[in-house]
Amino acid sequence: GAVAVALSESTLHIPSLQTDNFGGAKAMTARLIELGHTRIAFIAGPAKLAVANVRLQGYMAAMVEAGLTIDPHLIIEADFLQSGGEQAAQHIHQMPTSLRPSAVFAANGEMAFGVLLGLGRLGWHVPQGISVCGFDDLPMAQLVAPALTTVQVPVRLLGRAGAQKLFAQLKGEEVSDIETLPTKIIERGSTAPVSQ
């Protein structure tokens, strides 16, 4: 028979490997809270994408655990594209000062760059005026200024674990249905303690 391994949330009954999207988003949000941020904007991905929903849930879980209010004004739905991040930056810029976030967590790398670029163009200073972080440690994360704090997804591990599962299946071994690989936070220059 055919042998397949899915590298994301999958509805097919084949072994799937996925990133700990919930845990990664929760840990990144908790890190921002540790830095003193309480008004944290979350730039969410499209609601129809499972991965976007799970990352949003991770953000909300960290906020609730810290006893912080989830402000619906600070959850901005975008499209996982850089342009969506730029529009989110515009939206934040237009908020009344009292409602503005002190940190922005974009649910993927592309949107995080968009937020950085958009805020920069609007005269914001990162991280002095606002902290920015993302998810998915894209190669560009180290090339932008300031370099981006991000949740690192174990892409190489994902590939390696995928290959191991495939070989195990080919040998007729039982493989677990879903395996979640851990993420880690890479802190760079785009996040800082909240400025009073």
Secondary structure, 3 states (H helix, E strand, C coil): CCCCCECCCCCCCCCEEEECHHHHHHHHHHHHHHCCCCCEEEEECCCCCHHHHHHHHHHHHHHHHCCCCCCHHHEEECCCCHHHHHHHHHHHHCCCHHHCCCEEEECCHHHHHHHHHHHHHCCCCCCCCCEEEEECCCHHHHCCCCCCEEEECCHHHHHHHHHHHHHHHHCCCCCCCEEEECCEEECCCCCCCCCC
